[in-house]
């Protein structure tokens, strides 16, 4: 089976379901955005979320994706940086328990965390992130041998703000022969790094994942379907997710609309990360484009039914049965 390496911000997710948007207003957080905060603000937010039965889960966008690909059975690796503290140790051990081969570096600051506010009927999530040691991941931490032997290389979009790091990473991945995928991660990250992202996509990225707002920020197009066609000019495969409605997938002139798999959503956190894992897993098996999108949709539907980014065992069992049936139906003997 083909293998995958991911790189991202090693953050512990602090998840809390809130009754309204008042805390978002208190901390001036635009709904649906990802905002960076300093340690003092991060600590204050953490104290507030504790009052709402916050849940702690090792995460970060790429780590969520890589954990899922490992559960699918793909040999999976992860590059990140944590603090020399209990949270960092727990983070690494948790990843390894899921079978991920970690390249975990240790920084001088405390381990990062991502405070997630889950609000509204659609379980929309807003992030206030203290990066801590994760921000200390530098180009000097990357070595060519870390990329050798991997078939896929997956990047979380939040890292593109460290442009020198990502430039070196994609160069090494290309030299190692990796298929490189990018999850755009957040519309405000795309807006502030638009020129860099266009150059990156044009030269190094094979597969791009975006949601509606990210696609709009990248292309300046309101309609997600039109944005899909524009993104596809920069890469081999383009995916634009349209929330509970489903997703568009395109490769060259081939295009499909994928309906969202049935689910009872309680928390949308990690849906995009999990979709990427299902898509990349199917892609690694050589499945048709439409099937890749459908497998992404199946597994994304399971994660929105739980609080946090980790799917429980019964849902994983159901997902694997549904995915196996779909793969078997599309495998030519």
Order of alpha helices (4+ residues) and beta strands (2+ residues): beta-beta-alpha-beta-alpha-beta-alpha-beta-alpha-beta-beta-beta-beta-alpha-beta-alpha-alpha-beta-alpha-alpha-beta-beta-beta-alpha-alpha-alpha
